[in-house]
Amino acid sequence: MKGLIKVPATSANLGAGFDVFGIALELFNLIEFNTDTKDWYFESKGEYADQIEDYSLFQKVFVEFQRFTRKKVPKLKIIQECNIPISKGLGSSAAIIAAATVISNVLTGEPLTELEMIKFATNIEGHPDNTVPAFTGGLVVSYYDGTILDYEVFKEVDFGEMNFIVPNFRLSTKEMRSVLPKQIKYESAVFNLKNSVQFLSKIAHGKYKDALKYTADRLHQEFRFNASKQLKDFIKSILLKKPNFWFLSGSGPTVCADVTEFGNIPYLEKVISTKVSRVGLQIEF
């Protein structure tokens, strides 16, 4: 059996919605798989192929799937076209986890439902705000406590063109989580609660661009901002352009902001202008 998976990049948190909000983007990795092989084979092509250091995440998903379902995943030839920047806060890991989960499920007689697949992938990723929109598309509001996974998908959300400003350095999610405090101020919690609720109220009434005014955050971004001098200088240069809104994409280092002039931004690698994708992971045979 052979097939092709198309899986979107994702942006998590959207500022105030830490570990809750996430969107799929119109930027996709393509992953070909084929069971006609005698041994495991992995290959990468595309813009970011030279940044792929290993294929251990694919292998981890296959092993965990076998352990979870007791169904054997056959040896595969996998060729991925890498269009999502690696370790830049745009869901490159979630894209692999989602794709590998679906491949495993298809090749073992589909023992898992869609919800079970998403929960399985979320368990591996550790949080749902990238994983769920990678499967579903749209804007996702999710709840996950390690046992219960629940989410709602807003497919029609349209923020227009969004500029994701990508620097030329990487930050690991694990590293950026380690700098977060164990406790937060009451005022910070209230600040984020007000913004996230207002964000959702605008979404519910179709005022999508107004929603972006309520992405300000006090729970995670400032701690990540101060953890890396490169990130600090990068964000400061963007803020000097006085955007109406800005937020870290996931744990960074990519920043989404409504600026259109990008001169004098240190470490700038590229700007990805894209929209929310209404479609999530797709598979064809």
C-alpha positions as CSV (number, residue, x, y, z in Angstrom):
1,M,0.0,0.0,0.0
2,K,1.1,3.5,-0.7
3,G,-0.3,6.9,0.0
4,L,0.3,10.6,0.5
5,I,-0.4,12.7,3.5
6,K,-0.8,16.5,3.5
7,V,-0.5,18.0,7.0
8,P,-0.5,21.7,8.0
9,A,1.7,23.8,10.0
10,T,0.1,25.1,13.2
11,S,0.5,28.0,15.5
12,A,-0.3,27.5,19.2
13,N,-1.3,29.7,22.1
14,L,-2.1,32.9,20.1
15,G,-0.8,34.8,23.1
16,A,-3.4,34.7,25.8
17,G,-4.7,31.1,25.0
18,F,-1.7,29.3,26.5
19,D,-1.9,25.6,25.9
20,V,-5.6,26.1,24.7
21,F,-5.8,28.0,21.4
22,G,-4.2,26.8,18.1
23,I,-4.7,27.4,14.4
24,A,-3.8,25.4,11.3
25,L,-2.0,27.3,8.6
26,E,-2.0,27.2,4.8
27,L,1.5,25.8,4.8
28,F,1.9,22.0,4.4
29,N,4.3,19.1,4.7
30,L,3.8,16.3,2.2
31,I,4.6,12.8,3.4
32,E,4.7,9.8,1.0
33,F,4.5,6.3,2.5
34,N,4.9,2.9,0.8
35,T,4.9,-0.6,2.3
36,D,6.7,-2.0,-0.7
37,T,10.1,-2.2,1.0
38,K,12.2,-4.8,2.8
39,D,13.5,-2.4,5.5
40,W,12.8,1.0,7.0
41,Y,13.7,3.9,4.7
42,F,13.4,7.6,5.4
43,E,14.2,10.5,3.1
44,S,13.6,14.3,3.2
45,K,13.3,16.9,0.4
46,G,12.0,20.4,0.2
47,E,13.2,23.7,1.7
48,Y,14.1,22.4,5.2
49,A,15.3,18.9,4.3
50,D,18.9,19.7,5.3
51,Q,17.7,20.6,8.8
52,I,16.3,17.1,9.5
53,E,18.8,15.5,11.9
54,D,17.1,12.1,12.3
55,Y,13.8,10.3,12.0
56,S,13.4,9.3,15.6
57,L,10.0,11.0,16.1
58,F,8.5,9.0,13.3
59,Q,9.9,5.8,14.9
60,K,8.7,6.8,18.3
61,V,5.1,7.1,17.1
62,F,5.3,3.8,15.3
63,V,6.6,2.1,18.4
64,E,4.1,3.7,20.7
65,F,1.2,2.9,18.4
66,Q,2.2,-0.8,18.3
67,R,2.4,-0.8,22.1
68,F,-0.9,1.0,22.5
69,T,-3.0,-1.0,20.0
70,R,-1.0,-4.3,19.9
71,K,-1.1,-3.9,16.1
72,K,2.2,-4.3,14.1
73,V,3.1,-1.4,11.9
74,P,4.8,-2.7,8.7
75,K,8.2,-1.5,7.5
76,L,7.9,1.6,5.4
77,K,9.5,3.8,2.9
78,I,8.8,7.4,3.9
79,I,9.7,10.5,1.8
80,Q,8.7,13.8,3.4
81,E,8.7,17.2,1.7
82,C,9.6,19.6,4.4
83,N,7.9,23.0,4.0
84,I,7.4,23.8,7.7
85,P,10.4,25.4,9.4
86,I,12.0,23.0,12.0
87,S,11.9,23.9,15.7
88,K,10.6,27.4,15.0
89,G,7.3,27.3,16.7
90,L,5.2,26.3,13.7
91,G,4.2,22.8,14.6
92,S,6.9,20.7,12.8
93,S,6.8,18.1,15.5
94,A,3.0,17.9,15.7
95,A,2.9,17.5,11.9
96,I,5.1,14.4,12.1
97,I,3.2,13.0,15.0
98,A,-0.2,13.5,13.4
99,A,1.0,12.0,10.0
100,A,2.8,9.0,11.6
101,T,-0.3,8.3,13.7
102,V,-2.6,8.3,10.7
103,I,-0.2,6.1,8.7
104,S,0.0,3.6,11.6
105,N,-3.8,3.5,11.9
106,V,-4.5,3.1,8.2
107,L,-1.9,0.3,7.9
108,T,-3.2,-1.7,10.8
109,G,-6.9,-1.8,9.9
110,E,-7.9,1.5,11.6
111,P,-8.2,0.3,15.2
112,L,-8.5,3.9,16.4
113,T,-11.3,6.4,15.8
114,E,-10.4,10.0,14.8
115,L,-10.8,11.2,18.4
116,E,-8.7,8.3,19.7
117,M,-6.0,9.1,17.1
118,I,-6.0,12.7,18.2
119,K,-5.8,11.8,21.8
120,F,-3.0,9.3,21.1
121,A,-1.0,12.0,19.2
122,T,-1.7,14.5,22.0
123,N,-0.3,12.1,24.6
124,I,2.9,12.0,22.6
125,E,3.1,15.7,21.9
126,G,2.2,16.5,25.5
127,H,-0.3,19.3,24.8
128,P,-3.2,19.7,22.3
129,D,-2.8,23.2,20.9
130,N,-0.7,22.1,17.9
131,T,-1.8,18.5,17.6
132,V,-5.5,19.0,17.3
133,P,-5.5,21.7,14.6
134,A,-3.0,19.6,12.6
135,F,-5.8,17.0,12.4
136,T,-8.8,19.2,12.1
137,G,-7.8,22.5,10.5
138,G,-9.3,25.8,11.6
139,L,-9.1,27.5,15.0
140,V,-9.2,25.0,17.9
141,V,-10.0,25.6,21.5
142,S,-8.9,22.6,23.4
143,Y,-8.9,21.1,26.9
144,Y,-6.5,18.4,28.0
145,D,-5.7,17.3,31.6
146,G,-3.6,14.2,30.8
147,T,-6.7,12.0,30.7
148,I,-9.6,13.9,29.2
149,L,-9.3,15.5,25.8
150,D,-12.1,17.8,24.5
151,Y,-12.0,20.5,21.9
152,E,-14.1,22.7,19.6
153,V,-13.2,23.6,16.1
154,F,-14.0,26.9,14.4
155,K,-13.6,26.2,10.7
156,E,-14.7,29.5,9.3
157,V,-12.3,31.7,11.1
158,D,-10.5,34.1,8.8
159,F,-7.9,36.5,10.1
160,G,-6.8,37.4,6.6
161,E,-3.1,37.3,5.7
162,M,-1.0,36.8,8.8
163,N,2.7,37.5,8.9
164,F,4.9,35.0,10.7
165,I,8.3,36.4,11.2
166,V,10.8,33.6,11.3
167,P,14.3,34.1,12.8
168,N,17.4,32.1,11.8
169,F,17.9,30.5,15.2
170,R,16.0,27.7,16.9
171,L,14.5,27.2,20.3
172,S,13.3,23.9,21.7
173,T,9.9,23.6,23.2
174,K,11.3,21.7,26.1
175,E,13.9,24.5,26.8
176,M,11.2,27.2,26.6
177,R,8.9,25.3,28.9
178,S,11.6,25.0,31.5
179,V,11.8,28.7,32.0
180,L,8.2,29.1,32.9
181,P,7.5,29.8,36.6
182,K,5.9,27.3,39.0
183,Q,3.5,30.0,40.2
184,I,2.0,33.1,38.6
185,K,0.5,36.3,40.0
186,Y,-3.3,36.5,40.5
187,E,-3.3,39.7,38.3
188,S,-1.6,37.9,35.5
189,A,-4.2,35.1,35.5
190,V,-7.0,37.6,35.5
191,F,-5.3,39.5,32.6
192,N,-5.1,36.4,30.5
193,L,-8.6,35.2,31.4
194,K,-10.1,38.6,30.3
195,N,-8.2,38.5,27.0
196,S,-8.9,34.9,26.1
197,V,-12.6,35.2,26.9
198,Q,-12.8,38.4,24.8
199,F,-10.9,36.7,22.0
200,L,-13.5,33.9,21.9
201,S,-16.4,36.3,22.1
202,K,-15.2,38.1,19.0
203,I,-14.7,34.7,17.3
204,A,-18.2,33.7,18.2
205,H,-19.6,36.8,16.6
206,G,-17.5,36.5,13.4
207,K,-15.4,39.6,14.3
208,Y,-12.2,37.7,13.5
209,K,-9.7,40.5,13.1
210,D,-11.0,42.2,16.2
211,A,-10.2,39.0,18.1
212,L,-6.5,39.6,17.4
213,K,-6.6,42.7,19.6
214,Y,-7.0,40.3,22.6
215,T,-3.8,38.2,22.2
216,A,-1.8,40.0,24.9
217,D,-0.3,37.6,27.4
218,R,1.3,37.6,30.9
219,L,1.6,33.9,31.6
220,H,4.4,32.7,29.3
221,Q,5.7,35.1,26.7
222,E,7.7,37.5,29.0
223,F,9.5,34.5,30.6
224,R,10.5,33.1,27.2
225,F,11.4,36.7,26.0
226,N,13.9,37.0,28.9
227,A,15.3,33.4,28.5
228,S,17.1,34.1,25.2
229,K,19.1,37.2,24.2
230,Q,18.5,36.4,20.6
231,L,14.8,36.1,21.1
232,K,14.7,39.3,23.2
233,D,16.5,41.3,20.5
234,F,14.4,39.8,17.8
235,I,11.1,40.7,19.6
236,K,12.2,44.2,20.6
237,S,13.0,45.1,17.0
238,I,9.5,44.0,16.0
239,L,7.9,45.9,18.8
240,L,9.7,49.1,17.7
241,K,7.5,48.9,14.6
242,K,4.5,49.3,16.9
243,P,2.2,46.4,15.8
244,N,-1.4,46.4,16.8
245,F,-0.9,42.9,18.0
246,W,1.9,40.3,18.3
247,F,2.4,36.9,19.8
248,L,4.9,34.1,19.9
249,S,4.0,31.2,17.7
250,G,4.0,28.4,20.1
251,S,7.0,28.7,22.3
252,G,8.8,30.6,19.6
253,P,11.1,31.9,18.2
254,T,8.7,32.7,15.3
255,V,6.5,35.8,16.0
256,C,3.2,36.7,14.4
257,A,2.6,40.4,14.2
258,D,0.7,42.8,11.9
259,V,3.8,44.6,10.6
260,T,4.5,45.0,6.9
261,E,8.0,46.4,7.0
262,F,10.8,44.1,8.1
263,G,14.0,46.2,7.8
264,N,16.4,46.3,10.8
265,I,15.1,43.1,12.3
266,P,18.1,41.1,13.6
267,Y,18.3,37.4,12.9
268,L,15.5,37.6,10.3
269,E,15.4,34.5,8.1
270,K,12.1,34.9,6.3
271,V,8.5,36.1,6.6
272,I,5.7,33.6,5.9
273,S,2.5,35.3,4.9
274,T,-0.4,32.8,5.2
275,K,-3.9,32.3,6.3
276,V,-5.8,30.0,8.6
277,S,-6.3,26.7,6.9
278,R,-9.9,25.3,7.0
279,V,-8.6,21.8,6.3
280,G,-6.4,19.7,8.5
281,L,-4.5,16.5,7.7
282,Q,-5.6,14.9,4.4
283,I,-4.7,11.5,3.1
284,E,-5.0,10.0,-0.4
285,F,-4.1,6.7,-1.9
